[in-house]
């Protein structure tokens, strides 16, 4: 292909690309863009609030998990697989471990 | 109140932190912003990030906006600057091999694309491949001048380059594009 043909090829390519659809994703990205931008605006405005939200999220999950585990343990008490004392001592053990950890971090 | 006055009112409210007013501004300009941004970002997540970044910069810049030029011009300036920064971050990375033929498109074939192929967007895909091989400055100036059909003055204003720099860069970019195509295929 000579230089002249290549020149014409570039012109044609640019002209076709100009008129072709810009992006197949444009409409999908436009959908709900306002909400995503405003969420980011709020996050950037108050980062401490977002950390608080994150903390609440994990605390909520931890609480649900604990209640669930306790309910499951009570279920096992029915057929006599575990006793109430086992559950109680495991709670005390975990408290002991938390206490030891806090001691080692100098928090208590 | 005419449309310009109501837009100025919206801008003033958004500049003072009114999110509802800013939401209306996003609705009003997202079409134009996405139009330009989609020439630079082709993956959906990149386009989403880029469009968000443009509006975040607009939000942050609103208190400094002085209404010396129409608001739309200012929005486009922020858009072009953000797209240029995006292009610079991308550098000259090659596109993923699953999506692109690493040897490049066949120029003989490109010169004879049919209307049907055009409708399938083949020309856009082909040019996109070649543009991605160029330096960010060259890619940006070609996209703005040839695809967005902005004038040299507009590009000069948006990128804060001199008019002669825009012209020289565009000329060189076009030559580089041709050289790349020749090297790969001819």
Contacts between the chains, C-beta under 8 A, distances in Angstrom:
chain1	res1	chain2	res2	distance
A	1	B	107	6.2
A	1	B	108	6.6
A	1	B	182	7.5
A	1	B	185	7.5
A	1	B	186	5.0
A	3	B	178	7.8
A	5	B	111	7.0
A	6	B	107	6.8
A	6	B	178	5.4
A	6	B	181	6.4
A	6	B	182	6.1
A	6	B	186	7.5
A	7	B	178	6.9
A	8	B	111	6.9
A	9	B	107	5.3
A	9	B	110	5.9
A	9	B	111	4.3
A	9	B	181	7.5
A	10	B	174	6.9
A	10	B	177	6.3
A	10	B	178	5.8
A	10	B	181	7.3
A	12	B	110	7.4
A	12	B	111	6.1
A	12	B	113	7.7
A	13	B	110	5.5
A	13	B	111	8.0
A	13	B	123	5.9
A	13	B	126	6.2
A	13	B	127	5.3
A	13	B	130	8.0
A	14	B	127	6.6
A	14	B	146	4.8
A	14	B	147	7.0
A	16	B	113	6.2
A	16	B	118	5.2
A	16	B	123	3.3
A	16	B	124	7.6
A	16	B	127	8.0
A	17	B	123	4.6
A	17	B	124	4.6
A	17	B	126	7.4
A	17	B	127	4.0
A	17	B	128	7.6
A	17	B	147	6.4
A	18	B	146	7.0
A	18	B	147	5.2
A	18	B	149	7.1
A	19	B	118	7.4
A	20	B	118	6.2
A	20	B	119	7.8
A	20	B	121	4.8
A	20	B	122	7.9
A	20	B	123	5.3
A	20	B	124	4.1
A	21	B	121	5.3
A	21	B	124	6.9
A	22	B	35	5.9
A	22	B	38	4.6
A	22	B	39	6.4
A	22	B	124	7.6
A	23	B	34	7.7
A	23	B	38	3.3
A	23	B	39	7.9
A	23	B	41	8.0
A	23	B	42	6.5
A	23	B	47	6.4
A	24	B	121	7.7
A	25	B	38	7.0
A	25	B	42	7.9
A	25	B	43	7.6
A	25	B	44	4.1
A	25	B	47	5.2
A	25	B	48	8.0
A	26	B	34	4.9
A	26	B	35	7.3
A	26	B	38	5.2
A	26	B	47	7.3
A	28	B	44	6.3
A	29	B	34	6.2
A	29	B	44	6.5
A	29	B	47	5.0
A	29	B	48	4.8
A	29	B	51	5.8
A	30	B	30	5.5
A	30	B	31	7.2
A	30	B	34	5.8
A	33	B	26	6.4
A	33	B	30	5.4
A	33	B	34	8.0
A	33	B	48	7.7
A	33	B	51	6.0
A	33	B	52	7.3
A	33	B	55	7.6
A	34	B	23	4.9
A	34	B	26	4.6
A	34	B	27	6.2
A	34	B	30	7.7
A	36	B	48	7.3
A	36	B	52	5.9
A	37	B	26	5.8
A	37	B	52	5.4
A	37	B	55	4.4
A	37	B	56	6.7
A	37	B	59	7.6
A	38	B	19	5.6
A	38	B	22	7.1
A	38	B	23	6.4
A	40	B	52	6.0
A	40	B	56	5.9
A	41	B	19	6.9
A	41	B	22	7.4
A	41	B	56	6.8
A	41	B	59	5.5
A	42	B	19	8.0
A	44	B	56	7.1
